[in-house]
Amino acid sequence: MEPGETPEEALVREIREELSADIQVGKLLYTVEWDYPQFHLTMHCFMCTLVQDALHLNEHEAARWLSMADLHSVNWLPADEMLLPLIGKEMNQSYKSIDNQ
């Protein structure tokens, strides 16, 4: 985060810079505090929605969309891996909400 930025503002900026995409920031899912050998990570994790479907990889070589069934097919870093059950729970709630409409 840059000075004066909220976590939400930093996320919007980073996604614009790295993916040339606009997002709508939703619910705070979890704040990860993780100690790697070289640094301490504080990562605010939000559920987000793309405003438009287009993405452009400015900083990354590859990206892919994952279904719920494929979430565990990635070799996640330890700080990321702990979020998978939370993401799964949120996605299941979203699907149930859509089915009830």
PEDA-V496961 format. One record per residue. N is the residue number from 0. SS is DSSP state (H for helix, E for strand, C for the rest). NEAR is the number of other C-alpha atoms within 8 Angstrom. Layout:
# PEDA-V496961
N/SS/NEAR  N/SS/NEAR
This chain:
# PEDA-V496961
0/C/6  1/C/5  2/C/4  3/C/4  4/C/9  5/C/7  6/H/8  7/H/8  8/H/8  9/H/11  10/H/8  11/H/12  12/H/8  13/H/8  14/H/12  15/H/10  16/H/8  17/H/11  18/H/11  19/C/11  20/C/12  21/C/10  22/E/11  23/E/9  24/E/10  25/E/8  26/E/7  27/E/9  28/E/10  29/E/8  30/E/9  31/E/10  32/E/9  33/E/8  34/E/7  35/C/7  36/C/4  37/C/4  38/C/6  39/E/8  40/E/9  41/E/8  42/E/7  43/E/10  44/E/9  45/E/10  46/E/9  47/E/9  48/E/8  49/E/9  50/C/8  51/C/7  52/C/5  53/C/5  54/C/7  55/C/8  56/C/11  57/C/8  58/C/6  59/C/7  60/C/5  61/C/5  62/C/6  63/C/4  64/C/4  65/C/7  66/C/6  67/H/7  68/H/6  69/H/8  70/H/9  71/H/7  72/H/5  73/C/6  74/C/5  75/C/6  76/C/6  77/H/6  78/H/9  79/H/8  80/H/8  81/C/8  82/C/9  83/H/10  84/H/7  85/H/9  86/H/9  87/H/9  88/H/8  89/H/8  90/H/9  91/H/8  92/H/8  93/H/8  94/H/8  95/H/8  96/H/8  97/H/7  98/H/6  99/C/5  100/C/4
